[in-house]
Every structure is written in C-alpha cells, then in structure tokens.
Amino acid sequence: MRPWPGSSARWGLGASLYLLGLTYQGMGLLLALFALLAFFLEEDPRGFALAALLGLGVGRLLQGLGHPQAQPKRAEVFASVALLWFSVPALGAIPYWLSGGMGYLDALFEAMSGFTTTGATVLADFAQFGQSLFLWRGLSQWMGGIGIVVLFLVVFPQLRVAGRQAFFAETTGVEKEKLTPRLRETAQAVLRVYGLLTLAAFSAYVALGMPLFEALANALTTTPAGGFSPNPQSFAAYPPLVQWAAVFFMFWAGVNLLLQYRLLFRREPRPLLRDAEFRAYVGIVLMAGLGLAFLLYRHQGYALEESLRHAFFQTLSLLTGTGYASVDFAQWAVPAQALLVPLMFIGGSAGSAAGSIKLVRWLLLFGFLRREITRTLHPQAVLPLRLGGRVVGEEALRQVSVFVFLYTLLFGVGTLILALLEKDFVVAFTASAQAIGNIGPGLGEVGPMGSYAGLHPVSKAVLILQMWAGRIEILPVVLLFSPELWRRLR
C-alpha cells in the first residue's frame, strides 16, 4: 500500500503512523497464534481472534498512511511513543475482555499493567483464566520489558528513521551511547542478553521443581521485572530454593543491559565493576536486605535463613519493580513495612527493565545537592559535577530535575484522587506509588495477596494513566497535553 499523497509523508506524523502500523501488524500475527493455541487447548479463542483481526487490519491501514523515511521532529517522536504505548495495551486488552470475562476497563487495567511491567492485577479469581490467557499475560510483560520498539526493530529492519528516532525516545533499557555501529545490531545485542536471562530463569525454575507451565510464565515475567505470576500466591507457593533463584534473577533484572552484554558476550567485567550506579545498586540491596532481615528476625519470629530470604526477596522485588511476593508482607510489622516503602521510589539501574525513578537520577541529585552546599561556602569555586569520572552537564541536571518534579507531581495527584475515592490513605499512597513506579503490589487491600478489583472505576482509570506515564518516563505523556505539539502536527 502506497502512502497517501499529501501531508502525512512530509510530517513527522508519517513516521509515527508507519511505526504504529508495523507494530499493530506484528501484534496481530502474535495474537493469531494465541487464538490457535487457545483453540487447541479448548479455551475461548474469540478474544485473541478479534484482536488479531483488528491488529492486522488497522495496522495495514496505518502503515499505508505513514512513511518509513519521514523525518519526525523530536517532540513528535516522544508523542508518538506515548500513543504507541497506549494503543498496544488497548489492543492487548481484548482477549481479557472477550475470553477472560472482564469488563473492558478491568481488561485495559490488566493489559496496561502487563505491557508496562507493573504487575498489579484486577484478577481476583485465578480460575477464570485459562493457560492461554496466563501465557499472554506473561508474554505481554516480556515484550514490555525489552521495549516494543526495540523488539520490532529486530523483526522489521525496514523501520529505518522511524525506528531510530523512537528507539532512543522509548527509554526502555538502552542508553543513547551506541553499543554497536548499527542500531539494529544494538537492539539484537540487548535482545540476546534479555533472552539469555529468560532462558536461564526458566531452566533454573524447572530444575528446582517448579511445574513446567508455571516456570515458563514466571520466567517471562522475572527478566522484565514484571511480576505477573500464574499462581495466586505468587512465589509464596514455591520452595525456598526457587525463591532464592528468583532473588538472583531479580537482581540482574535491575542491572544495566549494556553492561551485562559486555560482561556476558565480550568478557569485560571492568565496566560493570567500575560503574557508579551498579556499586550504589549493590550497596542499597545489601543495606536494605540486611536491615529488613534484622527487623523480620526480631519482630516476625522468622528463623535466620527465612529472615534473609524474605528480606532480600522483597527488597529486590520492590527495588526493581518486579512485584513478586515470597510472603504476604502486608501482614508484617510496621517497621518492616516502613523500610519497604522508600524502595518503591528508588528503582534499579538506568538501561534495565526496572521501574521507578532509577538510581542514576538519585546519584545526580545528591551530587548536585552536595555541590550546592559546597558552593554556599565557596561561592567563587568552579565545581563541575562528576558521575563515574565523567563531567555531567547542566542540561542533564535540568532534565533530571524536571523528571523528578513531574514524577512527584503525578504521584501526589494520584494519591489525592485515590484517597478521596477509596477513603484509605495507605491504599491510596502505595497504589499510586506502585503505579507510577511500575511496581505492582501495595499495602492493605492492594497488598501482594490482594487485588485491585474492588477499587472505584475512576481509581482504576487514574492508575492506568499512571502506569502508562511511568513506563515511558512521563515526558512523552506530558507532551500530549502541550498545545504547541498539536499546532506542529496541524
């Protein structure tokens, strides 16, 4: 199909439509395979079949309206990425709606939570889903963790300019520093690490006694720091050795994928060991894990091994935004819960699938604070800010400050709306924190063994928007509300 003559091929919108069209067609083919799987498993295939038809049809239309070599402006690329990340869950929600017996709002909540790797669920009765839907939940998180654009860059080499622009705008685990000379090769390198970790997690879970299907579904959601498990008790249903294996893989889910590539495929451990963010990440895991283990040993009556296991499991689960649970931590004593809450706002490394604010931003903010305190005492001093031996420019500090401000603003507004609707501040605070940070479980009704099914429909809609904004690091969503952007598109 040729692009329509006229404006879309000249606008940046042409590249956006082309990207969305190819993505929808790829999703349509995948959904068609799931329709066949559901049919052979004697489960309801209607949701997958309708979603496949819509994906293929709408995708072909959008591809025809767009153009792969259109030159999008920076703001238009960010806006198109925001639209992409809302359109894909909207399509992926249809199987939950038609085959899973959910209302469409709940289905969209589940799909958004999957693709954004949040892991919050409105599923109260796990018996209402068949294996095809549980596998779709897991695969949606796997695709969301690596990044839809990164994934389809490998599949569709003709993305060219549209893919190149969106690749860097998506911020899904790939730094702007090029790992290999060609963009597609960089995406392939990242996918190799991601796939290897997934295969290793699956193999470890099976070897340690997890049922085969559950091992596959859990492996698909461990590597992307997703947290959807086919078991309603999450990892509390599995033996201690399986939980320790999950601790190991959750740790690596929070590490920069580029550094992991250098370690695994180039045999270069130095970049990882010298990385300031990685060292801070290890330090926080050790301090929070050991501190929480002490509190559990003292207040919960756990044995030493049990205290260490649950402490490091929940520390990494919330720090990386995975959202698994080895125990119902909503029943823990207040001091232990209080130690978990700050982890929701820290996050893992930049260039990983982890959510929340990310450690590198905190390092920059604390470095900036230290510099300003020193400058107060020595106003004439020249004090460049350094991170890992590199001088950080003022532009980077400005971007970090804007991001943290917007993050805090959206979290605060979400907490206020949920508190008014749910009449429970603990639920409102932790639900808003988990949604904007793509974490999953909160406390109280929305704890690790609970569900978001009982929340007010408006609360669910607010959390959907927060999950969406948090996954693409807020700015692309904010741009959609900019009048200047729409004037450019016109």
C-alpha positions as CSV (number, residue, x, y, z in Angstrom):
1,M,0.0,0.0,0.0
2,R,1.4,3.3,-1.0
3,P,1.3,6.3,1.4
4,W,-1.5,8.7,0.7
5,P,-0.3,11.8,-1.2
6,G,-0.1,14.9,0.8
7,S,0.9,15.8,4.3
8,S,1.5,12.7,6.4
9,A,4.6,11.6,4.5
10,R,6.1,15.0,4.9
11,W,5.2,15.4,8.5
12,G,6.9,13.6,11.4
13,L,3.4,12.0,11.7
14,G,4.2,9.8,8.7
15,A,7.0,8.0,10.6
16,S,4.7,7.7,13.7
17,L,1.9,6.1,11.7
18,Y,4.3,3.7,9.9
19,L,5.8,2.6,13.2
20,L,2.4,2.1,14.8
21,G,1.2,0.3,11.8
22,L,4.0,-2.2,11.7
23,T,3.7,-2.7,15.5
24,Y,0.0,-3.4,15.2
25,Q,0.6,-5.9,12.4
26,G,3.2,-7.7,14.4
27,M,0.8,-7.8,17.4
28,G,-1.9,-9.1,15.1
29,L,0.2,-12.1,13.9
30,L,1.2,-12.9,17.5
31,L,-2.5,-12.7,18.6
32,A,-3.5,-15.0,15.8
33,L,-1.0,-17.6,17.1
34,F,-2.6,-17.3,20.5
35,A,-6.0,-17.8,19.0
36,L,-4.8,-21.1,17.6
37,L,-3.2,-22.0,21.0
38,A,-6.5,-21.3,22.8
39,F,-8.4,-23.4,20.2
40,F,-6.1,-26.4,20.7
41,L,-6.3,-26.0,24.5
42,E,-10.1,-26.0,24.1
43,E,-10.3,-22.5,25.6
44,D,-12.2,-19.5,24.3
45,P,-10.2,-18.1,21.3
46,R,-12.7,-15.3,20.4
47,G,-10.8,-12.5,22.2
48,F,-7.5,-13.4,20.5
49,A,-9.1,-13.8,17.1
50,L,-10.9,-10.4,17.2
51,A,-7.7,-8.7,18.5
52,A,-5.7,-10.3,15.7
53,L,-8.1,-9.1,13.0
54,L,-8.1,-5.6,14.4
55,G,-4.3,-5.6,14.7
56,L,-3.7,-6.8,11.2
57,G,-6.4,-4.5,9.6
58,V,-5.7,-1.3,11.5
59,G,-2.0,-1.9,11.3
60,R,-2.1,-2.3,7.5
61,L,-4.2,0.9,7.2
62,L,-1.8,2.9,9.4
63,Q,1.3,1.6,7.6
64,G,-0.3,2.8,4.3
65,L,-0.9,6.2,5.8
66,G,2.6,6.6,7.1
67,H,6.1,6.6,5.6
68,P,9.3,4.9,6.8
69,Q,11.6,7.7,5.8
70,A,9.6,10.6,7.1
71,Q,11.7,12.9,9.3
72,P,9.9,13.4,12.7
73,K,10.7,16.2,15.0
74,R,11.8,15.4,18.5
75,A,8.6,16.4,20.2
76,E,6.6,14.4,17.7
77,V,8.7,11.3,18.3
78,F,8.0,11.5,22.0
79,A,4.3,12.0,21.4
80,S,4.2,9.0,19.0
81,V,5.9,6.8,21.6
82,A,3.3,7.8,24.1
83,L,0.5,7.0,21.7
84,L,2.1,3.7,20.8
85,W,2.3,2.6,24.5
86,F,-1.4,3.3,25.0
87,S,-2.5,1.8,21.7
88,V,-0.8,-1.6,22.2
89,P,-2.4,-2.3,25.6
90,A,-5.7,-1.2,24.2
91,L,-5.4,-3.9,21.6
92,G,-3.9,-6.4,24.1
93,A,-6.9,-5.9,26.5
94,I,-9.4,-7.5,24.1
95,P,-8.5,-11.2,25.0
96,Y,-9.1,-10.4,28.7
97,W,-12.4,-8.7,27.8
98,L,-13.9,-11.4,25.5
99,S,-12.2,-14.6,26.6
100,G,-11.5,-13.7,30.3
101,G,-14.9,-12.4,31.3
102,M,-13.6,-9.0,32.4
103,G,-15.2,-5.6,31.8
104,Y,-13.2,-3.6,29.3
105,L,-11.9,-1.2,32.0
106,D,-10.6,-4.1,34.0
107,A,-9.2,-5.7,30.9
108,L,-7.4,-2.5,30.0
109,F,-6.0,-2.2,33.5
110,E,-4.7,-5.8,33.3
111,A,-3.2,-5.2,29.8
112,M,-1.6,-1.9,30.8
113,S,-0.2,-3.5,33.9
114,G,1.3,-6.2,31.7
115,F,2.9,-4.2,28.9
116,T,4.2,-1.6,31.4
117,T,5.6,-4.5,33.5
118,T,3.8,-3.2,36.6
119,G,2.3,-6.4,37.8
120,A,-0.8,-5.0,39.5
121,T,-3.8,-7.2,38.9
122,V,-7.6,-6.9,39.0
123,L,-7.8,-10.7,38.7
124,A,-9.5,-11.9,42.0
125,D,-10.3,-15.5,40.8
126,F,-7.4,-17.0,39.0
127,A,-9.6,-19.9,37.9
128,Q,-11.4,-17.7,35.4
129,F,-8.2,-17.6,33.2
130,G,-7.0,-20.5,31.1
131,Q,-3.4,-21.2,30.2
132,S,-3.5,-19.2,27.0
133,L,-4.5,-16.0,28.9
134,F,-1.9,-16.6,31.6
135,L,0.7,-17.1,28.9
136,W,-0.5,-13.9,27.2
137,R,-0.1,-12.1,30.5
138,G,3.5,-13.3,30.8
139,L,4.4,-12.6,27.2
140,S,3.0,-9.1,27.4
141,Q,5.3,-8.3,30.3
142,W,8.3,-9.9,28.4
143,M,7.6,-7.7,25.4
144,G,7.0,-4.6,27.5
145,G,10.2,-5.1,29.5
146,I,12.5,-5.3,26.4
147,G,10.5,-2.5,24.8
148,I,8.1,-2.8,21.9
149,V,10.2,-0.6,19.6
150,V,13.5,-2.5,20.5
151,L,11.8,-5.8,19.8
152,F,10.3,-4.8,16.5
153,L,13.5,-3.2,15.3
154,V,14.9,-6.7,15.2
155,V,11.8,-8.1,13.5
156,F,11.2,-5.3,11.0
157,P,14.5,-4.0,9.6
158,Q,12.6,-1.5,7.3
159,L,11.8,0.7,10.3
160,R,14.8,2.9,9.4
161,V,14.3,6.5,10.5
162,A,11.0,5.9,12.4
163,G,12.6,3.1,14.4
164,R,15.8,5.0,15.0
165,Q,14.1,8.0,16.5
166,A,11.7,6.0,18.6
167,F,14.5,3.7,19.8
168,F,16.1,6.5,21.8
169,A,12.8,8.1,22.8
170,E,11.3,5.0,24.4
171,T,13.9,4.8,27.2
172,T,13.3,1.1,27.7
173,G,16.7,-0.2,28.7
174,V,19.0,1.1,26.0
175,E,21.3,4.1,26.6
176,K,21.9,6.7,23.9
177,E,25.5,5.5,23.8
178,K,25.8,3.2,20.9
179,L,26.9,-0.3,21.8
180,T,27.5,-1.4,18.2
181,P,27.9,0.6,15.0
182,R,24.4,-0.1,13.7
183,L,21.1,0.4,15.5
184,R,19.6,-2.9,14.6
185,E,22.7,-4.7,15.9
186,T,22.4,-2.8,19.2
187,A,18.8,-4.0,19.5
188,Q,19.9,-7.5,18.7
189,A,22.6,-7.4,21.4
190,V,20.2,-6.2,24.0
191,L,17.7,-8.9,23.0
192,R,20.4,-11.6,23.3
193,V,21.1,-10.7,26.9
194,Y,17.4,-10.5,27.7
195,G,16.6,-13.8,26.0
196,L,19.6,-15.5,27.7
197,L,18.4,-14.3,31.2
198,T,14.9,-15.5,30.4
199,L,16.1,-19.0,29.4
200,A,18.4,-19.2,32.4
201,A,15.5,-18.3,34.8
202,F,13.2,-20.9,33.1
203,S,15.8,-23.6,33.3
204,A,16.5,-22.8,37.0
205,Y,12.8,-22.8,37.9
206,V,12.3,-26.2,36.2
207,A,15.4,-27.7,37.7
208,L,14.3,-26.6,41.2
209,G,10.9,-28.2,40.9
210,M,8.5,-25.6,39.6
211,P,5.8,-27.0,37.3
212,L,6.7,-26.6,33.6
213,F,4.0,-24.1,32.6
214,E,4.4,-22.0,35.7
215,A,8.2,-22.0,35.2
216,L,7.6,-20.6,31.7
217,A,5.1,-18.0,32.8
218,N,7.2,-16.9,35.7
219,A,10.4,-16.7,33.6
220,L,8.7,-14.4,31.1
221,T,7.9,-12.0,34.0
222,T,11.1,-12.2,36.0
223,T,13.5,-10.9,33.4
224,P,11.4,-7.8,32.6
225,A,10.9,-7.1,36.3
226,G,7.2,-7.6,35.7
227,G,5.7,-9.7,38.5
228,F,2.7,-11.4,36.9
229,S,2.6,-15.0,38.2
230,P,0.0,-17.6,37.2
231,N,-0.1,-18.6,40.9
232,P,-2.4,-16.5,43.1
233,Q,0.1,-16.9,46.0
234,S,3.0,-15.6,43.8
235,F,6.3,-17.1,44.9
236,A,5.0,-17.9,48.4
237,A,3.7,-21.1,46.7
238,Y,7.1,-22.3,45.8
239,P,10.0,-23.9,47.9
240,P,12.8,-21.8,49.4
241,L,15.3,-22.7,46.7
242,V,13.0,-21.4,44.0
243,Q,12.7,-18.1,45.9
244,W,16.5,-17.8,46.2
245,A,16.7,-18.4,42.4
246,A,14.2,-15.6,41.9
247,V,16.3,-13.3,44.1
248,F,19.3,-13.9,41.8
249,F,17.4,-13.2,38.6
250,M,15.6,-10.2,40.0
251,F,18.9,-8.7,41.0
252,W,20.1,-9.0,37.4
253,A,16.8,-7.6,36.1
254,G,17.8,-4.3,37.8
255,V,21.3,-4.1,36.2
256,N,22.1,-2.1,33.0
257,L,21.6,-4.4,30.0
258,L,24.5,-2.9,28.1
259,L,26.9,-3.6,31.0
260,Q,25.5,-7.2,31.1
261,Y,26.2,-7.6,27.4
262,R,29.8,-6.5,27.9
263,L,30.1,-9.0,30.8
264,L,28.5,-12.0,29.2
265,F,29.4,-11.7,25.5
266,R,32.6,-9.6,25.5
267,R,34.1,-10.9,28.8
268,E,34.5,-7.3,30.1
269,P,33.7,-7.2,33.8
270,R,35.5,-3.9,34.4
271,P,32.8,-1.6,33.0
272,L,30.3,-3.2,35.4
273,L,32.5,-3.2,38.4
274,R,33.6,0.4,37.8
275,D,30.0,1.7,37.2
276,A,29.0,4.1,40.0
277,E,25.3,3.2,39.6
278,F,26.0,-0.5,39.8
279,R,28.0,-0.1,43.0
280,A,25.2,2.1,44.5
281,Y,22.7,-0.6,43.5
282,V,24.7,-3.4,45.2
283,G,25.1,-1.2,48.3
284,I,21.4,-0.4,48.6
285,V,20.4,-4.1,48.1
286,L,22.8,-5.1,50.9
287,M,21.9,-2.4,53.3
288,A,18.1,-2.7,52.8
289,G,18.2,-6.5,52.7
290,L,20.3,-6.9,55.9
291,G,18.3,-4.2,57.7
292,L,15.0,-5.8,56.8
293,A,16.3,-9.2,57.8
294,F,17.1,-7.9,61.2
295,L,13.6,-6.5,61.6
296,L,12.0,-9.7,60.4
297,Y,14.1,-11.8,62.8
298,R,13.2,-9.5,65.6
299,H,9.6,-8.7,65.0
300,Q,8.2,-11.6,62.9
301,G,9.8,-14.6,64.6
302,Y,11.4,-16.0,61.4
303,A,14.4,-18.2,61.5
304,L,17.7,-16.7,60.3
305,E,17.6,-18.2,56.8
306,E,13.9,-17.4,56.4
307,S,14.5,-13.8,57.5
308,L,17.3,-13.4,55.0
309,R,15.4,-15.0,52.2
310,H,12.2,-12.9,52.6
311,A,14.2,-9.8,53.3
312,F,16.3,-9.9,50.1
313,F,13.4,-11.3,48.0
314,Q,11.1,-8.3,48.9
315,T,13.9,-5.8,48.8
316,L,14.8,-6.7,45.2
317,S,11.1,-7.2,44.3
318,L,10.2,-3.7,45.2
319,L,13.5,-2.0,44.3
320,T,13.4,-3.4,40.8
321,G,9.7,-3.1,40.5
322,T,9.2,-6.8,39.9
323,G,6.4,-7.1,42.4
324,Y,6.6,-10.8,43.3
325,A,5.9,-11.8,46.9
326,S,7.5,-14.6,48.9
327,V,5.2,-13.9,51.8
328,D,2.3,-11.5,52.5
329,F,4.4,-8.5,53.6
330,A,1.1,-6.5,54.1
331,Q,0.9,-8.5,57.4
332,W,4.4,-7.6,58.6
333,A,5.0,-5.2,61.5
334,V,5.0,-1.5,60.7
335,P,8.8,-1.0,61.0
336,A,9.4,-3.7,58.3
337,Q,6.7,-2.2,56.0
338,A,8.2,1.3,56.5
339,L,11.5,0.1,55.2
340,L,9.9,-1.3,52.1
341,V,8.1,1.9,51.1
342,P,11.2,4.0,50.2
343,L,12.4,1.2,47.9
344,M,9.4,1.9,45.7
345,F,10.8,5.4,44.9
346,I,14.4,4.3,44.2
347,G,14.3,1.8,41.3
348,G,17.1,-0.1,39.6
349,S,19.8,0.9,37.1
350,A,19.2,3.0,34.0
351,G,19.3,0.8,31.0
352,S,17.5,-2.0,32.8
353,A,13.8,-3.2,32.8
354,A,13.4,-1.8,36.4
355,G,10.9,0.9,37.0
356,S,10.6,3.9,39.4
357,I,12.9,7.0,39.4
358,K,16.2,5.0,38.8
359,L,19.4,5.1,40.8
360,V,21.3,7.3,38.3
361,R,18.9,10.2,38.9
362,W,19.3,9.9,42.6
363,L,23.1,9.9,42.3
364,L,22.9,13.1,40.2
365,L,20.5,14.8,42.6
366,F,22.6,14.0,45.6
367,G,25.8,15.1,43.8
368,F,24.0,18.4,42.8
369,L,23.0,18.9,46.5
370,R,26.5,18.3,47.7
371,R,27.9,20.7,45.1
372,E,25.4,23.5,46.1
373,I,26.2,23.1,49.8
374,T,29.9,23.4,48.9
375,R,29.2,26.4,46.7
376,T,27.5,28.1,49.5
377,L,30.7,28.0,51.5
378,H,32.9,28.7,48.5
379,P,30.9,30.9,46.0
380,Q,33.8,31.5,43.6
381,A,34.8,27.9,43.3
382,V,34.5,26.0,40.0
383,L,32.8,22.8,40.9
384,P,31.9,20.5,38.0
385,L,29.6,17.7,38.8
386,R,31.0,14.2,38.1
387,L,29.5,10.8,38.0
388,G,31.7,7.8,37.4
389,G,34.6,10.0,36.4
390,R,32.5,11.9,33.7
391,V,31.5,15.5,34.0
392,V,27.7,15.8,34.0
393,G,26.4,18.8,32.0
394,E,23.8,21.3,33.3
395,E,21.4,20.1,30.6
396,A,21.4,16.6,32.2
397,L,20.7,18.1,35.6
398,R,17.9,20.1,34.3
399,Q,16.3,17.1,32.7
400,V,16.6,15.0,35.9
401,S,15.1,17.9,37.9
402,V,12.1,18.1,35.5
403,F,11.6,14.4,35.6
404,V,11.6,14.1,39.4
405,F,9.3,17.1,39.7
406,L,6.8,15.6,37.2
407,Y,7.1,12.2,38.8
408,T,6.4,13.6,42.3
409,L,3.5,15.7,40.9
410,L,1.8,12.8,39.2
411,F,2.3,10.6,42.3
412,G,0.8,13.3,44.6
413,V,-2.2,14.0,42.4
414,G,-2.9,10.2,42.1
415,T,-2.6,9.7,45.8
416,L,-5.0,12.6,46.5
417,I,-7.7,11.3,44.0
418,L,-7.4,7.7,45.3
419,A,-7.6,8.9,48.9
420,L,-10.8,10.8,48.2
421,L,-12.4,7.8,46.4
422,E,-11.1,4.9,48.5
423,K,-11.2,6.5,51.9
424,D,-7.9,4.7,52.8
425,F,-4.7,6.7,52.7
426,V,-2.4,3.6,52.9
427,V,-4.1,2.1,49.9
428,A,-4.0,5.4,48.1
429,F,-0.4,6.1,48.8
430,T,1.0,2.7,48.0
431,A,-1.2,2.1,45.0
432,S,-0.2,5.4,43.5
433,A,3.5,4.7,44.2
434,Q,3.4,1.3,42.6
435,A,1.5,2.5,39.5
436,I,3.8,5.4,38.7
437,G,6.9,3.3,39.5
438,N,5.5,0.2,37.7
439,I,6.0,-1.9,40.8
440,G,2.8,-3.9,41.4
441,P,1.7,-4.7,45.0
442,G,1.0,-2.0,47.6
443,L,-0.3,-2.4,51.1
444,G,-3.7,-3.1,52.6
445,E,-6.4,-4.1,50.1
446,V,-3.9,-3.9,47.2
447,G,-1.2,-5.9,49.0
448,P,0.7,-8.8,47.4
449,M,-2.0,-11.3,48.0
450,G,-4.8,-8.9,47.3
451,S,-6.3,-7.4,44.1
452,Y,-7.2,-4.1,42.6
453,A,-10.6,-5.4,41.5
454,G,-12.5,-3.7,44.4
455,L,-11.3,-0.2,43.6
456,H,-13.6,2.6,42.2
457,P,-13.6,2.7,38.4
458,V,-12.1,6.2,38.5
459,S,-9.3,5.0,40.7
460,K,-8.6,2.2,38.2
461,A,-8.6,4.8,35.3
462,V,-6.1,7.0,37.3
463,L,-3.8,4.1,37.9
464,I,-3.9,3.1,34.2
465,L,-2.8,6.6,33.3
466,Q,0.0,6.5,36.0
467,M,1.2,3.1,34.8
468,W,1.3,4.4,31.2
469,A,3.2,7.6,32.2
470,G,5.6,5.8,34.4
471,R,6.6,3.2,31.8
472,I,7.7,5.9,29.2
473,E,9.1,8.2,31.9
474,I,6.4,10.8,31.9
475,L,7.6,13.4,29.5
476,P,6.1,11.8,26.3
477,V,2.7,11.8,28.1
478,V,3.0,15.4,29.2
479,L,3.8,16.4,25.7
480,L,0.4,15.2,24.5
481,F,-1.2,18.0,26.6
482,S,1.0,20.6,25.1
483,P,-0.8,23.0,22.7
484,E,2.4,23.6,20.8
485,L,2.7,19.9,19.9
486,W,-0.7,19.9,18.3
487,R,0.0,23.1,16.5
488,R,3.0,21.4,15.0
489,L,1.0,18.4,14.0
490,R,-1.6,20.6,12.3
